[in-house]
Amino acid sequence: MNIFQSSLKKLAQLLVLPLLSLIMLMNVAVAAPSASFSAVASGTTSRLSLTVTVNVADADVGLNGNYYLGYLYKGAWTFLTPTGWVSYTSGTVPVFANGPLASASGDVISNADLSALVGAQVYVGYGRTESDMINNGKNALVYTVPSNPVVVPPVGPAPVLLGTSGNYAILAKTAVSTVPASAITGNVAVSPAATSFLTGFSLTMVGTTSATSPQVTGFLYGADMTAPTSTSLTTAVLDMQTAYADAAGRITPDFLNLGAGNIGGKTLTGGLYNWGTSVMVPADIAISGGANDVWIFQVAGDLNVSPNARVILEGGALAKNIFWQVSGEVIISTGAHFEGNILSKTGITLRTGASLNGRALSQTMVALDAATVVKPAP
C-alpha cells in the first residue's frame, strides 16, 4: 500500500459541494505533461474552507477514469463517495466520481469546524483504474489540518495612550539640556518654553518650524517656532499630561509596595505596580513578558536607578508597553540603562553615560549628560 493508501479518514463534518457542482468546475485547472495535485485553504481550523485542484496529465485527458478524495486521521481512512464520507479499511478504494478525465478544481470544505481533526491528512488522486492511481503516482497529500495558533492573552492593564506626545523621544515643558555629546534617536521638544531652552545642542534652524543638532537623529522643536509647530506642541503637552493622569489614576494594583520600594534583583511580570514611596533600582532588574504584555509603575516619590544598574527586557517584552508614572524626580545614574516610557511630574535626569530605550516625558525639565535616548518602535 503506497502513501495514498496509507492516508484518509474521518471528515464526516466536512461540508462538501454536491458532486455535480464539482464536476461542473472541470477545466478550471489546466492539463499538464504530468499529473499534479494541490489545495488552497482559507480561514482558521475552526472555520476552514478548502479548494482542491487536480491537474490531469495530457496523456490521460479524455480517458474514462475515477477521481478519489479522502483523508487519514489517527491511522484510519475516510473516503468521499457520491453519497458522502465512508470509512475504509481494505478492499476497493471508494471512488468519488468517474467519467472522462479532465483537470478539475472545486471547494470540498466550506467554513467547517475541523478542530477535532487536527492532523488529518487530505489526499486526492485520479486514475483510469485504482491500480493506475496507486502505482503511477497519480495521487498526493495536499493538505494537513493545522491547529489554530495559540493566542495568549496579554498580561497586565490596558496600555497608556500617549497621543501625540508619543511622537517625541524627549518632551518637556520647561527645558531640555545636554552636556555633549549625547545621542538621541527621535524628536526633542520643549513647550511652552521657547527654543532657547533647548541648550547644549548647537542648533541649526530649519526655516522657522524646526531645528537640527549633531546629537539628535530627528528634529528639535520649541514653542516659539511658527505654526504648525507651536500648535502641535501645545497638543503634545496636553496629551502628555493626559497620559500621566491616566497612568496615575489606574486602580487596584496587582503589586503594592513591592520590596518596600527596593526592587533591585527582581523580575517584574506584566501588571499594575504601585508604591506610596520612592523606588530604588540598586541592581539589575528584569521586565519579563510577551510582546503584548503591559507594565504600569506608579511611584509616589522619586525613582532612582543606581550607577551601572540595568533594566533588562526578557521574553519578548517591549519598551513601548512599559510606563513609569513618577510624581517625584527620576534619576538614571552614571552608566545605568533604563527601559520604558517615563512620565514624570517633576524632572528626568540621565547622568554621564546613562541610556534610555524609551521616552522621557516631563512636566518640568529633562537633563542629559553624554547620555543616550532611543525612542522605541511603534
Sequence and secondary structure as in RCSB ss.txt:
>XXXX:A:sequence
MNIFQSSLKKLAQLLVLPLLSLIMLMNVAVAAPSASFSAVASGTTSRLSLTVTVNVADADVGLNGNYYLGYLYKG
AWTFLTPTGWVSYTSGTVPVFANGPLASASGDVISNADLSALVGAQVYVGYGRTESDMINNGKNALVYTVPSNPV
VVPPVGPAPVLLGTSGNYAILAKTAVSTVPASAITGNVAVSPAATSFLTGFSLTMVGTTSATSPQVTGFLYGADM
TAPTSTSLTTAVLDMQTAYADAAGRITPDFLNLGAGNIGGKTLTGGLYNWGTSVMVPADIAISGGANDVWIFQVA
GDLNVSPNARVILEGGALAKNIFWQVSGEVIISTGAHFEGNILSKTGITLRTGASLNGRALSQTMVALDAATVVK
PAP
>XXXX:A:secstr
  TTTT     TT     HHHHHHTTTSS  BSS EEEEEEEEETTEEEEEEEEE BGGGTTSEEEEEEEEEETT
EEEEEETTEEEEE SSS   SEEEE   EEEEEEEEE  GGGTT EEEEEEESSHHHHHHTT EEEEEE      
     SS     GGGGGEEEEESSEEEEES  EEESEEEE SS GGGEESS  EEETTTEEEETTEEEEEEETTS
 TTHHHHHHHHHHHHHHHHHHHHH  S SEESGGGGB TT EE SEEEEESS EEE S EEEE  TT  EEEEES
S EEE TT BEEEETT  GGGEEEEESSEEEE TT EEEEEEEESSEEEE TT EEEEEEEESSEEEEES EEE 
   
